C-alpha cells in the first residue's frame, strides 16, 4: 500500500525527444507492445535514457481488481512479463539458464482517449477486456 501511495501507476521511462516524435507527453498512458503481447504504463519523460530505449517497471498488478478470469488482479494490464516469451526452446540461454529480460524490441504508442486505462472508473466487460489485452 505505501508503495502505491508513492507510485500509484506503473511508469515507463522514455526520452523526451522520442516521446515527442511519438506524440507522447509526460503522464500519458502508453502501450508497450512486443510480438508476445502488450501492456499499459504511464510515460515518464527522462533525459537520462537513450532515445532508442524505454525502461518499463516490472511486477505490476492491481490487487484491487477482481481475481477471477479474465482479470486476475490486473496481471495482464501492466506487468512486463506479458511482453516476454518463456519458451525454453526458443529463448532460454543454454549457458545461463534464463530468459531475456532487458533486451528486446518493442513498439511504444499512446493509449487513445477512447480506450480504457486503469485510471478510468469501472472495468471493461470480460469480452472487451480480453480483446483489449489480446487474450484470445
N, C-alpha and C positions, 0 to 999 in steps of 0.2 A: 504493500500500500504506500509506503513512504517513497519508494522509487517512482511510482505512478504519479505522486503529487509533484515531484520534481520534473519528470519527463512523462507527461500524460499520453503522448503519442510516439510511435516509432519514427525515427529520423533517418533519412538518407542524406549524407553529405555529398554535395555537388559543387563544383567550381562555379563561381558567378558567371563567367564567360560561357561555359557550357550550358548553364541554366538559361541564360538569355537567348542563346541560339534555339533552345527547345521551347521557349515561351513559358518557362517555369520561374515563379517568384518564390522568395523565402516564405515558407509556411504552406505552400500549395501541396495538396495530396498528389502523389505521383504513382504511376505504375512502374514497377521494375519487372521486366519480363525476360525470360530465357526460353529455350526450346522446351523446357520441362514444365514451366508454369509462370504465374505472375502474382505479384503481391503489391500491396499499397503501403507506402510510407510517406511521411511529410518531408518536403525538401528543406534542408538546412544549408544555406549558401555558406561556403567555406573556401577561402582562397588558399588554404594550406594543403589542398589536394590537387593532383594533376587534372587538367581539364578533360582528359580522356578516361578518368577513373571516377567511380562513385563508391561510397562506403555505406552499406546498409547495416543497421543494427540487427542483431540476431536474437533469437529466443523469445520473440513476441507472441503473445496470445492474450486473450481477453477473458479472464475468469468470470466477468460479469455477464457474459453471453451464455446461452443455453449449451448444455453439454451433449445433447443428443445430435445425431447426424441431421443435416449436413454441417451444422455449426461447429461442433466440437470445441467449444470455448474460443472460437475465432482463430484456431490454429492456421487456417488457410489464408487468412487476411494479410498478415504482415510478417510471418516467420520465414526467414531466408532459406530454411531447409526445403521449402516448396520449390525453390529455384534450382536445386541440385538433383543429380541422379545418383542413386546408391546402387546401381547395377555393378556388382563386383567384377564381372567380366569386361565391362566397358570402361569403367572409371577408377577402379581401385588400383593404386600404385602398388605393384607387387613387392617392392623393396620396403616401403614404409608401412604398407598395410592400411592405408587410409585414403579417403576421397578428397578431391579438390575442394577446398573451402573458400579460398580467397583469390581465385584467378580464373574467372570465366566471363565470356562475353554476355552482355545484357543490353536491352533496349530500355530507355527511360523516357517516359512521356507523361504529360499532365492528365490526371483524372478529370474527366469533364464535369461540369457543374451539375449535369443531369444524373450522373452516376451516383450510386450510394457510396458513402465512405463512413468510417467508424464514428465521426463526429455528428452525423445526422441521427435524428431520433428514429427509433424503431429499427427493425431488421427486415431485409428483403424476405419474401416468402421462400420456402426451401428450394423450389424450382428456379426462381430468379437468382438466389444465392449460388446455386450450382453453376448456372450459366455465367454469372459474373466472374467467378473464380475458376471457370473451365474445369469443373469437377466431373463432368460426364463425357 
